[in-house]
Amino acid sequence: MYIRVRAAAIIFNRNHELLLVFHRDPETKEEWLTLPGGGLEGDESVTDALVREVREECCIKCMPGKLVYVREYIDWKKNIHHVGLFFTAEAENEAVKTGIDPEVEDQFIVESRFYSKEEIEKTTIAVYPETIKYQLWRDAEKNFTGHTIYLGQQR
């Protein structure tokens, strides 16, 4: 089984909206929302990967903060064990644009933008990690202190 480490950013704007990337699989048409981020390349650090991925997917620069969640996901179809590391981050500005994934020809990224808590709670689109819908907001109110960091393994 291949092990893939992924870094993702938790970025709020001044209206306390959360930056998410809307994806659609070009083949299956499956749709989902997730925090900007992606896999490490070569010898880059986790935080370097986070900065690169936010720039690629959202066209903004960010400054990584602290590690607040760790989550595992096993993709049996592709034989990949994903380990997700989620960091708080500050955006240099809020002028988000929809970026691309340079690793694929057929793009999955449809839109990158800030979403309100209410939009996320009401959406029928899958949200990953699921923590984003409810727990993240409670943890953010406490500045991500005194919460569970390890979110477990999803199968």
C-alpha positions, -999 to 999 in steps of 0.1 A, spaced: 0 0 0 13 34 -10 14 60 19 6 96 9 11 125 32 -12 155 25 -10 190 40 -41 213 41 -47 248 52 -75 262 74 -79 298 63 -106 321 75 -112 356 60 -122 387 80 -159 376 78 -150 343 95 -157 324 63 -136 293 55 -116 289 23 -126 257 5 -120 242 -29 -149 227 -49 -140 196 -69 -158 176 -95 -144 144 -109 -144 147 -147 -153 111 -152 -177 102 -124 -191 137 -118 -187 131 -81 -185 165 -63 -169 175 -30 -156 204 -10 -123 203 8 -96 225 24 -69 236 0 -40 213 1 -23 183 -14 5 158 -13 41 164 -6 66 163 -35 101 151 -33 120 165 -3 97 194 5 85 200 40 49 196 50 45 234 54 62 241 20 37 217 4 9 235 21 21 269 8 25 255 -27 -9 238 -28 -27 269 -16 -9 290 -42 -18 264 -70 -54 259 -60 -64 294 -47 -38 318 -63 -29 333 -29 1 332 -6 -3 319 29 17 316 61 12 283 79 3 283 116 -1 254 139 -10 218 133 -45 213 146 -58 180 131 -44 147 118 -67 124 99 -61 91 80 -81 78 50 -76 45 33 -85 43 -4 -88 6 -11 -96 11 -48 -63 29 -54 -44 11 -26 -34 44 -9 -31 52 28 -36 90 31 -23 108 62 -38 144 63 -21 171 83 -43 202 88 -27 235 98 -42 269 105 -28 295 81 -31 332 74 -37 345 39 -16 373 26 -48 387 11 -83 375 4 -83 379 -34 -88 342 -40 -90 330 -76 -97 295 -88 -65 277 -95 -55 244 -111 -39 211 -102 -8 210 -124 -5 173 -119 -36 164 -139 -47 171 -174 -85 169 -168 -91 194 -139 -110 184 -108 -110 220 -94 -141 239 -102 -140 268 -78 -120 282 -49 -137 306 -25 -146 315 10 -178 297 24 -198 308 54 -206 284 82 -242 283 72 -234 275 35 -212 246 47 -238 232 71 -266 234 45 -247 220 15 -257 187 0 -222 184 -15 -198 161 4 -174 179 27 -140 165 36 -129 160 62 -164 158 77 -151 178 108 -154 210 87 -192 209 90 -194 213 127 -164 205 149 -140 228 132 -162 258 140 -163 249 177 -126 243 178 -119 276 160 -139 295 186 -114 281 212 -84 290 189 -79 253 184 -69 246 220 -82 218 242 -96 198 213 -90 163 198 -62 165 172 -63 130 159 -95 125 140 -90 88 134 -90 67 103 -118 67 78 -122 36 57 
